[in-house]
């Protein structure tokens, strides 16, 4: 077996290695986003990163609340927004970036 070339068994590895370079074509596309105005104040604690599910209608992001594991909240949401760790919350009317679910 000496002198026999070794071939990776996983197809993705084979594809990435066949020409000696890493194949970046397998990177997923960026998540779609939209800008919207927050419908109400969102409280947060400094040092905590909050991810809030939202419904977006007519350029307004309405937060959805419920237990974090409640699937019905996730199923109703159009996407989510992130309250940065440094923030103590976001004021209603603030323009936010909403990451949309596909």
C-alpha positions in Angstrom: 0.0 0.0 0.0 3.0 2.3 0.1 2.7 5.0 -2.6 -1.1 4.6 -2.8 -2.7 8.0 -2.6 -5.1 8.5 0.4 -8.6 9.8 -0.5 -10.8 11.3 2.1 -14.0 9.3 2.7 -16.4 12.2 3.2 -17.6 13.9 -0.1 -17.3 17.4 1.3 -13.7 16.9 2.4 -13.0 15.3 -1.0 -14.5 18.3 -2.8 -12.6 20.8 -0.6 -9.3 19.0 -1.1 -9.4 17.9 -4.7 -7.6 21.0 -6.0 -5.7 21.7 -2.8 -7.8 24.7 -1.8 -10.7 25.1 0.6 -14.1 25.3 -1.1 -16.0 28.3 0.2 -19.0 27.7 -2.1 -20.5 25.7 0.7 -21.0 28.8 3.0 -24.7 29.5 3.6 -26.0 32.8 2.4 -26.4 35.6 5.0 -29.7 35.7 6.9 -32.2 38.1 5.3 -32.9 41.3 7.4 -35.2 44.2 7.4 -35.4 47.5 9.3 -38.5 48.2 11.5 -39.6 50.5 14.2 -40.1 48.9 17.6 -43.7 49.1 18.8 -43.0 49.4 22.5 -40.2 49.7 25.0 -38.0 46.6 25.7 -36.3 46.4 29.0 -33.0 44.6 29.4 -30.2 44.3 31.9 -26.7 45.6 31.2 -24.4 42.7 30.4 -27.2 40.4 29.2 -27.7 39.7 25.5 -31.4 39.4 24.8 -32.9 37.8 21.7 -36.5 38.9 21.2 -39.0 37.2 18.8 -41.0 39.7 16.7 -43.8 40.0 14.2 -43.2 42.6 11.5 -46.2 44.4 10.0 -46.1 47.6 8.0 -42.6 48.4 9.1 -43.4 47.9 12.8 -41.7 45.2 14.9 -44.1 43.9 17.6 -42.3 41.8 20.3 -43.7 38.4 21.2 -43.3 37.1 24.7 -43.8 33.7 26.4 -41.7 31.0 27.9 -38.4 30.6 26.0 -39.2 27.0 25.0 -42.8 27.8 23.8 -42.9 26.8 20.2 -46.0 28.8 19.4 -44.1 32.0 20.0 -41.4 30.9 17.6 -44.0 29.7 15.1 -45.8 33.1 15.1 -42.6 35.1 14.8 -41.4 36.6 11.5 -37.9 37.0 12.9 -35.9 38.2 15.9 -34.0 41.2 17.1 -31.0 41.4 19.4 -30.8 43.8 22.3 -27.0 44.4 22.7 -25.3 43.5 26.0 -24.3 47.1 26.7 -27.9 48.3 26.4 -30.4 48.7 29.3 -33.2 48.2 26.8 -34.6 49.8 23.7 -37.2 52.6 23.5 -40.4 52.2 21.6 -40.1 53.8 18.1 -36.4 52.9 17.9 -35.4 51.6 14.4 -34.1 48.1 14.8 -32.7 45.4 12.5 -34.8 42.3 12.4 -33.2 39.1 11.3 -36.0 37.3 9.3 -36.7 33.6 9.3 -36.6 32.0 5.9 
